[in-house]
């Protein structure tokens, strides 16, 4: 028998030989476990473990398909908006806004029952009544730069959370109802927020926060 082969295959003669023979593996396993524990503690303390759910990588897109970050709550990455729901809210706002413009331009407040409710309805009825008393109507041309849909509590009714922000420019022309003569023209830049309340089969404008600046004449 070749002596060299015995040395390679020899079994440990005692428990001590077994421990000593495997200590490099034991040490390596211990170091690996320690590293895992350290990384885990660091990830927990730094919030990286919690933030991993918000990371986007192959197989884990974020936000997931069909959703986007709530534009009115950028600090909470978990606050997502269903794009399909937001699309319906946007479509209803644009339709409602068109009806409102038509009502103000014609002086017919009865049209507003199709588009408006709550505080917004009270305000527009008051405006139309005032214009009718003065014998004028207001015609507005609007150019939208952006329309953003998200969730933001209505300051007058926290249960209403769908909000649409419109930015753009508009021209308001005041016209005499009797003669059709243009009495005044004003151009404005606006940044308005509209809160949308759920109606029987669509969303209606229920509250408005208006912010405007005059556009200097060219």
C-alpha positions as CSV (number, residue, x, y, z in Angstrom):
1,X,0.0,0.0,0.0
2,X,1.3,3.4,-0.9
3,X,1.8,5.5,2.2
4,X,0.8,8.7,0.3
5,X,-2.7,7.5,-0.2
6,X,-3.2,6.7,3.5
7,X,-2.4,10.3,4.5
8,X,-4.9,11.7,2.1
9,X,-7.8,9.4,3.2
10,X,-7.0,9.1,6.8
11,X,-9.8,9.7,9.3
12,X,-9.4,11.9,12.3
13,X,-8.2,9.9,15.3
14,X,-10.2,12.0,17.8
15,X,-12.8,14.7,18.2
16,X,-10.1,17.2,18.6
17,X,-8.7,16.3,15.1
18,X,-12.2,16.8,13.7
19,X,-12.5,20.3,15.2
20,X,-9.0,21.4,14.2
21,X,-9.4,20.0,10.8
22,X,-12.6,22.0,10.1
23,X,-11.7,25.3,11.9
24,X,-11.1,27.3,8.6
25,X,-14.6,26.4,7.5
26,X,-16.1,27.2,10.9
27,X,-14.3,30.5,11.0
28,X,-15.5,31.4,7.5
29,X,-19.1,30.5,8.3
30,X,-18.9,32.6,11.5
31,X,-17.6,35.6,9.6
32,X,-20.3,35.3,7.0
33,X,-23.0,35.1,9.6
34,X,-21.6,38.2,11.3
35,X,-21.6,40.1,8.1
36,X,-25.2,39.2,7.4
37,X,-26.2,40.4,10.9
38,X,-24.2,43.7,10.5
39,X,-25.7,44.4,7.1
40,X,-29.2,43.6,8.4
41,X,-28.8,45.9,11.4
42,X,-27.5,48.7,9.1
43,X,-30.3,48.3,6.6
44,X,-32.9,48.4,9.4
45,X,-31.4,51.4,11.1
46,X,-30.9,53.3,7.9
47,X,-34.3,52.5,6.4
48,X,-32.8,50.9,3.3
49,X,-34.7,47.7,3.9
50,X,-38.0,49.5,4.0
51,X,-37.1,51.6,1.0
52,X,-36.2,48.6,-1.1
53,X,-39.9,48.1,-1.8
54,X,-39.9,51.4,-3.6
55,X,-36.9,50.6,-5.8
56,X,-37.4,49.8,-9.5
57,X,-35.4,47.0,-10.9
58,X,-35.9,44.1,-13.4
59,X,-38.9,42.1,-12.2
60,X,-39.9,44.8,-9.8
61,X,-41.0,48.0,-11.5
62,X,-42.0,50.8,-9.2
63,X,-44.4,52.3,-9.4
64,X,-46.1,49.2,-10.7
65,X,-47.9,49.3,-14.1
66,X,-51.0,51.4,-14.0
67,X,-50.0,53.6,-11.1
68,X,-48.0,56.7,-10.5
69,X,-46.8,58.7,-7.5
70,X,-49.3,61.1,-6.0
71,X,-48.1,64.5,-7.2
72,X,-49.5,66.2,-4.1
73,X,-47.7,64.0,-1.7
74,X,-44.2,63.4,-3.1
75,X,-42.7,62.6,0.3
76,X,-44.7,59.4,0.7
77,X,-43.4,57.1,-2.0
78,X,-46.1,54.6,-1.1
79,X,-48.9,57.0,-2.0
80,X,-49.8,55.8,-5.5
81,X,-52.6,57.0,-7.8
82,X,-54.5,54.5,-10.0
83,X,-54.0,55.9,-13.5
84,X,-57.3,54.6,-14.8
85,X,-59.3,56.2,-11.9
86,X,-57.3,59.5,-12.4
87,X,-58.1,59.4,-16.1
88,X,-61.9,59.3,-15.4
89,X,-61.5,62.2,-12.9
90,X,-59.6,64.3,-15.5
91,X,-62.1,63.6,-18.3
92,X,-65.0,64.6,-16.0
93,X,-63.2,67.8,-15.0
94,X,-62.6,68.8,-18.6
95,X,-66.2,68.2,-19.4
96,X,-67.4,70.0,-16.3
97,X,-65.2,72.9,-17.0
98,X,-66.6,73.3,-20.5
99,X,-70.1,73.4,-19.2
100,X,-69.1,76.0,-16.6
101,X,-67.6,78.2,-19.4
102,X,-70.8,77.8,-21.4
103,X,-73.0,78.8,-18.5
104,X,-71.0,81.9,-17.7
105,X,-70.8,82.9,-21.4
106,X,-74.6,82.5,-21.8
107,X,-75.7,83.7,-18.4
108,X,-77.6,80.5,-17.9
109,X,-77.0,79.2,-14.4
110,X,-79.3,76.2,-14.9
111,X,-76.5,74.5,-16.9
112,X,-74.4,74.2,-13.8
113,X,-76.5,71.3,-12.4
114,X,-74.7,69.1,-14.9
115,X,-71.2,70.1,-13.8
116,X,-70.9,71.7,-10.4
117,X,-71.9,71.2,-6.8
118,X,-71.0,72.5,-3.3
119,X,-69.1,75.7,-2.8
120,X,-68.2,75.9,-6.5
121,X,-71.9,75.9,-7.5
122,X,-72.7,78.7,-5.0
123,X,-69.8,80.9,-6.3
124,X,-70.7,80.5,-10.0
125,X,-74.4,81.1,-9.5
126,X,-73.5,84.3,-7.7
127,X,-71.2,85.4,-10.5
128,X,-73.8,84.7,-13.2
129,X,-76.5,86.5,-11.2
130,X,-74.2,89.5,-10.8
131,X,-73.3,89.6,-14.5
132,X,-77.0,89.3,-15.5
133,X,-77.9,92.2,-13.2
134,X,-75.2,94.2,-14.9
135,X,-76.4,93.2,-18.4
136,X,-73.1,91.5,-19.4
137,X,-71.7,88.0,-20.0
138,X,-68.1,86.8,-19.7
139,X,-66.6,84.7,-22.4
140,X,-63.3,82.9,-21.6
141,X,-60.8,81.3,-23.9
142,X,-58.5,78.9,-22.1
143,X,-55.1,77.4,-23.1
144,X,-54.0,74.6,-20.8
145,X,-50.3,74.0,-20.2
146,X,-50.8,71.1,-17.8
147,X,-53.4,69.1,-16.1
148,X,-52.3,67.1,-13.0
149,X,-54.6,64.6,-11.1
150,X,-53.9,63.4,-7.6
151,X,-55.2,63.1,-4.1
152,X,-55.3,66.2,-1.8
153,X,-57.9,66.8,0.9
154,X,-60.4,69.6,0.1
155,X,-59.7,72.3,2.8
156,X,-63.5,72.8,3.2
157,X,-64.4,69.1,3.1
158,X,-61.6,66.6,4.0
159,X,-63.7,63.7,2.7
160,X,-63.2,65.0,-0.9
161,X,-59.8,63.9,-1.9
162,X,-59.6,63.9,-5.7
163,X,-57.9,67.1,-6.8
164,X,-57.0,68.4,-10.3
165,X,-54.5,71.2,-10.9
166,X,-54.7,73.1,-14.1
167,X,-52.0,75.6,-15.3
168,X,-52.3,77.8,-18.3
169,X,-53.5,81.1,-19.7
170,X,-56.9,82.5,-20.4
171,X,-58.5,85.6,-21.9
172,X,-61.8,86.9,-20.4
173,X,-63.9,89.1,-22.6
174,X,-66.8,91.0,-21.0
175,X,-69.6,91.6,-23.5
176,X,-72.8,93.6,-23.4
177,X,-75.8,91.3,-23.6
178,X,-77.9,94.1,-25.2
179,X,-75.5,95.2,-28.0
180,X,-72.8,92.4,-28.2
181,X,-70.2,95.1,-27.8
182,X,-66.9,94.1,-26.1
183,X,-66.6,96.1,-22.9
184,X,-63.3,94.8,-21.5
185,X,-60.7,92.2,-22.2
186,X,-58.2,90.7,-19.6
187,X,-55.5,88.1,-20.1
188,X,-54.5,86.0,-17.1
189,X,-52.0,83.2,-16.2
190,X,-53.6,80.8,-13.8
191,X,-52.7,77.9,-11.5
192,X,-56.0,76.6,-10.2
193,X,-57.0,73.5,-8.1
194,X,-60.3,71.8,-8.5
195,X,-61.7,69.3,-6.1
196,X,-64.0,66.7,-7.6
197,X,-66.9,65.1,-5.7
198,X,-68.3,61.8,-6.8
199,X,-71.9,62.1,-8.2
200,X,-74.4,59.6,-9.4
201,X,-72.5,58.6,-12.5
202,X,-69.6,61.1,-12.7
203,X,-67.4,63.5,-10.8
204,X,-68.6,67.1,-10.3
205,X,-66.5,70.2,-9.4
206,X,-67.3,70.9,-5.8
207,X,-64.5,73.4,-4.7
208,X,-62.0,75.6,-6.4
209,X,-58.8,77.4,-5.3
210,X,-58.0,80.1,-7.9
211,X,-54.6,81.7,-8.3
212,X,-54.2,84.2,-11.2
213,X,-51.7,86.8,-12.4
214,X,-52.3,89.4,-15.1
215,X,-50.5,88.9,-18.3
216,X,-49.0,92.2,-19.5
217,X,-50.3,93.5,-22.9
218,X,-47.9,92.8,-25.7
